[in-house]
Amino acid sequence: MINKETFLIKLSEEIFGKIFELVNDIGKKVCKGFILDVDNTEFYIQLIYYFFQDKSCIWDHDKGLYIHGKLGRGKDIAMRIFKEITGTNLRRNSFAIQNCISIANECASDGLGILKNYRNKPYLFSELANEGNENSMVNVYGMPTNVMENLLMQRYDLFQSSGVRTHITSNFKYDEIKKNYGLRLESRFKEMFNEIELTGIDRRC
């Protein structure tokens, strides 16, 4: 990967408290039943540290986030909250969001050329490994194609050359991903991502 040193800071208690309140306020707008509790509070604390580049973060700031957990644990809600926060207050760590199923459908309709739209800036790809059939294959002009494998290999090259981060949410752990995308991509995941499991109750809105 390109050798660049991430500038880290230490948030004051006052600023951290204001950010934590903002997370709670935006969370309630995104999801009416949003709560911070024993299962997710530490996760949100680390997300604050990560996106605000606080040195207290236990994750690698240079890598993206691979957040997995059972259905309804609040993975996408969390990233929607931080998309709004970073888009308004912290543009250097902002990111766009696209659903993997939508990308697969675009490719099925318009071909792999549309992947160029997802190459050049930070992205969150949600619901990885839910696209296509059980092996994540999609028919592109009649040819079975693993669309997200194609895209994530391109994103890996971008990460190596420019340090651009990719974030992912999925119901599947790393060791389950290789069934859909093979050992080659699994090994690159370990270079690209902090693997984070989100547990707790069902938080679907």
C-alpha positions, 0 to 999 in steps of 0.5 A: 500500500502507498506509504502515508502516515495518518495524522492522529489526534486526541479528542477532548472529553467535551468534544467527544461528548458532543459527538456522542450526543450527535450520534444518538440524535442522528441515530433516532432520525435514521431509526425510530427505535435507535438506542445505545446500550451495553451491546453497541456502545463500545462499537460506537465509541470506536467508530467515533475514534476511527472517523475522527482519527483519535489515537485511542481507536483500537482499529487501524485507521488506514484500513476500511471497516468490514462490519459483520453480524446477524441480520438486524444488528444495526450494521447499516444504521451505524454507517448511515449515521457516520455518513451523515456526520462525516459528510457534514463535519469531516469531509476527509473521511466521508464516503458514499454508500451503495448496496451490493445487490443494486450494483449486481443488478446494474451490471446485469442490465448494463454490463461490467463497464458500470463498475468504473462508477465505484472505483475512485472514492471511498465507498461503503458496499452494503449487504455483501454476499447477498447479491446473485445466487448462492455463490454470488454469481450474476448473469451479465449478458448471459455470462455467469459473473462474480460482480463484487469479486471483480469490483473488490479486486479493483478496489484492492488495487486502488487501496494499494496505489492510493490508500483509498478505503473501502467499507463493507457490511455483511451477514458473513464472517471472513471465513465464510466469504471465501466460499463466494469469492475465493482465497485470493480475495479473502487474503486481500480482505485482511490487508484492506479491512478491520474485521468487526463483529456487531452483536446484540439484539435485533435492531431492525426499525 
